[in-house]
């Protein structure tokens, strides 16, 4: 039987000065780039260990050859589309749910504490809940997921990203939906 789950992993092409910019101010661009690359590889290794179906959503949209050269050709890849992070997240869910997928989680590529147990727990929670969300200490979140029949397109629109209110605003929207 086909696994109808999917983890959507958001990645950026690793370019010096374009990843982990806030961290780079403290540790330097080379160290931030190296750390980012390792976090992405660790996330993929963790997802492989858990045998989770994976779609790697990358940016920029024209970086497919560079991304597959870095991460390997054995993965499914989708370019991120949209004007901002919310649009890109929205479109990733829409595109994944247009396939056989019934439950999907979206995660970032820079969450070192994320484990297969947390991913499994999130998928299990989707059996009983319309959505799942993992709050982060900074007021955002590290994971969000939906069932195909409960996803609300537009949930991420007009969000002020990278602020301490993202989690609360998202929770309010999920409650209203």
Order of alpha helices (4+ residues) and beta strands (2+ residues): beta-alpha-alpha-beta-alpha-beta-alpha-beta-alpha-beta-beta-alpha
